[in-house]
Amino acid sequence: MAVISLPGWLQLGRNNRPKTDNFELLQKKKRRQSSMGTRVKPGTHKESIEKINWISLLSMLAKVVIIVAVGVALYAFVSWGIKRPMFSIQRIQVTGNLQQVDKELVSKRLQSMSGNFFTFNLSQAAKELNSMPWVSHVQLRRLWPNGIEVSVAEHHPLVRWDEQKLLDTDGQLFEADYSGYLPQYKGPEGSQVEVLREARELNRQLSPIHHHIDELTLSDRRAWTIRLENGLTLNLGRANIHERLDKFVEAYPTVFGDQPGQGKLVDLRYENGFALRLAAAESGAKQ
């Protein structure tokens, strides 16, 4: 039998494949590994994350400690600084056009309060000063580095109210000693502003006959009564009080002439006129 020898490149077998096949397989293996990524040992990634977390936590704690330390140091420095004697209140300036309020008394009241330029309680001081007689309101401000300035506005009394209090030009009630003459006004609680407004208008209406209100009363039933400075009382009632007073002013020269003191009471609640009670008639009745 004849034996035919084949060239080496035609021989088949596991160990006799062309080198090109090995090269291609090697390239495929590399591409597969590259697409799948590099494998790491189990647990290695978790340990790395835990290590990073501990570092971040320690860094954060260090920053917090530094911030707290700086804050404490700054607070201690500020506390030490504001307590220096140079900031103690040494100057008090009291301003305002004051006739009834004693500036020296205001200054002493402020000096009795504790605190320095930084810690002096302005709101509490204002509350304290507003409680003083005749003081309407105050404004306070700090004067660098050791002073306080207070501007005081006092009440300007306009009338007496209910025989116990005074009513100022702004309609505010206050209590104070005053010996001078003031008209007497009366009215329900909370009616001060209304009574002042009506009084101004009623006095304007009375000016042509040269009289003014000495006493004005608003009753609980909303009825108005006026007593003039000459003792004459005008009962205006509850409605149309300005029209009724105009009617009286128009008739005044004819009724009273040169003897205004002869009248005692005028009742203006009638539609077509008014009733007059004479002082002489009342005196005769008493006799």
C-alpha positions in Angstrom: 0.0 0.0 0.0 1.3 3.4 -0.8 1.4 6.1 1.9 0.6 9.6 0.8 2.1 12.3 2.9 0.1 15.6 3.1 1.6 19.0 3.6 1.7 20.2 7.1 -0.9 22.9 6.5 -3.4 20.2 5.5 -3.0 18.0 8.5 -5.9 18.1 10.9 -5.7 17.8 14.7 -6.1 19.8 18.0 -2.4 20.6 18.2 -1.8 21.4 14.5 -4.2 24.4 13.9 -2.8 27.4 12.1 -1.3 30.1 14.3 -3.8 32.6 12.8 -6.6 30.8 14.6 -4.8 31.2 18.0 -4.3 34.8 17.3 -8.0 35.4 16.5 -9.1 33.5 19.6 -6.7 35.6 21.7 -8.2 38.8 20.3 -11.8 37.6 21.0 -10.9 36.8 24.5 -9.4 40.2 25.1 -12.4 41.9 23.6 -14.7 39.9 25.8 -12.7 40.7 29.0 -12.7 44.4 28.0 -16.5 44.5 27.5 -17.1 42.7 30.8 -14.8 44.9 32.8 -12.1 43.9 35.2 -13.3 41.6 37.8 -12.5 42.4 41.4 -12.4 40.1 44.4 -15.7 39.9 46.3 -15.8 42.5 49.3 -13.0 44.7 47.9 -15.5 47.5 46.6 -17.5 47.5 49.9 -14.4 48.0 52.0 -13.3 50.9 49.8 -16.6 52.7 50.3 -16.6 52.2 54.0 -13.0 53.6 54.1 -14.1 56.7 52.2 -17.2 57.3 54.5 -15.0 57.2 57.6 -12.7 59.8 56.1 -15.6 62.1 55.2 -17.1 61.8 58.6 -13.8 62.6 60.3 -13.3 65.6 58.1 -16.8 66.9 58.8 -16.3 66.4 62.6 -13.1 68.3 62.4 -14.8 71.2 60.6 -17.6 71.3 63.2 -15.0 71.3 66.0 -13.2 74.2 64.4 -16.4 76.2 63.9 -17.5 75.7 67.5 -14.1 76.7 68.8 -14.1 79.9 66.7 -17.6 80.7 67.9 -16.8 80.2 71.5 -13.7 82.3 71.2 -15.6 85.1 69.4 -18.4 85.0 72.0 -15.9 85.2 74.9 -14.1 88.1 73.2 -17.3 90.1 72.5 -18.6 89.4 76.1 -15.3 90.7 77.5 -15.4 93.8 75.2 -18.9 95.0 75.8 -18.3 94.9 79.6 -15.5 97.4 79.4 -16.1 100.6 81.6 -15.9 102.8 78.5 -19.3 101.6 77.5 -21.1 102.4 80.8 -23.9 104.9 80.4 -22.4 108.3 81.4 -24.3 110.8 79.2 -28.1 111.3 79.2 -29.6 113.9 76.9 -33.2 114.9 77.4 -34.8 116.9 74.5 -38.3 118.3 73.9 -40.3 121.5 74.5 -41.3 120.6 78.1 -43.5 122.7 80.3 -44.8 120.2 82.8 -42.2 117.3 82.6 -39.0 117.7 84.7 -36.0 116.9 82.5 -33.9 116.2 85.6 -36.5 113.6 86.8 -36.4 111.9 83.4 -32.6 111.7 83.6 -32.6 110.2 87.1 -35.2 107.7 86.0 -32.9 106.5 83.2 -29.8 106.5 85.4 -31.6 104.1 87.8 -31.9 101.5 85.1 -29.1 98.9 84.5 -27.2 98.3 81.3 -24.5 99.8 79.2 -24.3 101.1 75.6 -25.0 97.6 74.2 -27.2 96.1 76.9 -29.4 99.0 77.9 -33.1 98.0 77.2 -34.6 100.9 75.2 -38.1 99.4 75.1 -38.2 98.9 78.8 -36.9 102.4 79.4 -39.6 103.9 77.1 -42.3 102.0 79.0 -41.0 103.3 82.3 -40.9 106.9 81.1 -44.4 106.7 79.5 -45.8 106.0 82.9 -44.7 109.3 84.2 -47.3 112.1 84.6 -47.6 114.5 81.7 -45.5 112.3 79.4 -47.3 111.5 76.1 -44.6 109.5 74.4 -40.9 109.2 74.2 -38.2 108.1 71.7 -34.8 106.8 72.7 -31.6 106.2 70.9 -28.0 105.3 71.8 -25.1 107.8 71.6 -21.7 106.2 70.9 -20.0 105.1 73.0 -21.7 105.7 76.4 -24.8 107.9 76.0 -28.6 107.8 75.7 -30.7 110.4 74.1 -34.4 110.6 74.9 -36.9 112.9 73.2 -40.0 113.6 75.3 -43.4 114.8 74.1 -45.8 115.8 76.8 -49.5 116.0 77.0 -51.2 119.4 76.2 -54.4 119.4 78.2 -57.5 120.7 76.4 -60.3 119.9 78.7 -61.2 118.0 81.9 -62.9 114.6 81.4 -65.4 113.2 83.9 -63.9 115.5 86.7 -61.1 113.0 87.3 -58.9 113.0 84.2 -57.5 115.3 81.6 -58.0 115.1 77.8 -55.2 116.3 75.6 -55.4 117.8 72.0 -54.9 114.3 70.5 -57.8 112.8 72.4 -55.7 110.9 74.9 -56.8 110.6 78.5 -54.2 111.0 81.2 -54.0 111.7 84.9 -52.0 114.7 86.3 -52.3 117.6 88.7 -53.4 120.7 87.0 -54.9 123.8 88.7 -55.6 126.0 85.7 -59.0 126.5 84.1 -60.2 123.9 81.6 -63.7 123.2 80.2 -65.4 120.2 81.5 -66.5 117.4 79.1 -68.3 114.2 79.9 -69.3 111.2 77.8 -69.5 107.4 77.7 -66.3 105.3 77.7 -64.4 105.6 74.5 -66.3 108.7 73.2 -63.5 111.2 73.8 -62.6 111.7 70.1 -66.2 112.1 69.1 -66.9 114.6 71.9 -63.8 116.7 71.0 -64.8 116.7 67.3 -68.4 117.9 68.1 -67.1 120.4 70.6 -64.9 122.1 68.0 -67.8 122.5 65.6 -70.3 123.6 68.3 -67.8 126.3 69.5 -67.4 127.5 66.0 -71.2 127.9 65.7 -71.2 129.9 69.0 -68.5 132.3 67.9 -70.9 134.9 66.3 -72.5 135.5 69.7 -69.1 135.5 71.5 -69.8 132.6 73.7 -68.1 129.2 74.2 -68.7 125.9 75.9 -67.9 125.6 79.5 -69.3 122.2 80.0 -70.4 119.6 77.3 -72.1 116.3 78.2 -73.0 113.4 76.0 -75.3 111.1 77.8 -75.6 107.3 77.5 -78.7 107.9 75.4 -76.6 110.0 73.0 -78.2 113.3 74.1 -76.1 116.5 74.0 -76.2 119.2 76.6 -74.1 122.4 76.6 -73.5 124.9 79.4 -72.0 128.2 78.3 -69.4 130.2 80.2 -72.2 132.5 81.4 -74.2 129.7 83.0 -76.8 129.3 80.2 -77.6 125.6 79.5 -78.7 124.4 76.1 -80.5 121.1 75.7 -79.8 120.0 72.1 -81.2 116.4 72.3 -80.0 113.5 70.2 -80.7 114.6 66.5 -79.9 117.6 64.3 -77.9 119.2 67.1 -76.1 121.6 64.7 -79.3 122.8 63.0 -80.8 123.4 66.5 -77.8 125.4 67.7 -77.9 127.5 64.5 -81.5 128.3 65.3 -80.5 129.4 68.8 -77.6 131.6 67.6 -79.8 133.3 65.0 -82.5 134.1 67.7 -80.0 135.0 70.5 -79.7 138.8 69.9 -83.5 139.2 69.7 -84.2 137.0 72.8 -81.5 138.1 75.1 -80.3 141.5 73.8 -77.9 143.0 76.2 -79.0 140.8 79.1 -77.7 137.3 78.3 -77.6 136.4 82.0 -81.4 136.4 82.3 -81.6 132.9 80.7 -81.2 129.7 82.7 -82.2 126.9 80.4 -83.0 126.7 76.7 -84.7 123.5 75.4 -83.9 123.3 71.6 -85.7 119.9 71.0 -88.7 121.5 69.5 -89.2 121.6 65.7 -90.5 125.1 65.3 -88.8 126.9 68.1 -87.4 126.5 71.6 -88.4 126.8 75.2 -86.7 129.2 77.6 -86.6 129.1 81.3 -85.6 132.4 82.9 -83.2 132.7 85.8 -85.4 135.3 87.4 -88.4 133.0 87.3 -86.5 130.2 88.9 -85.2 132.5 91.6 -88.8 133.6 92.4 -90.0 130.1 92.5 -87.4 129.2 95.1 -88.4 132.2 97.2 
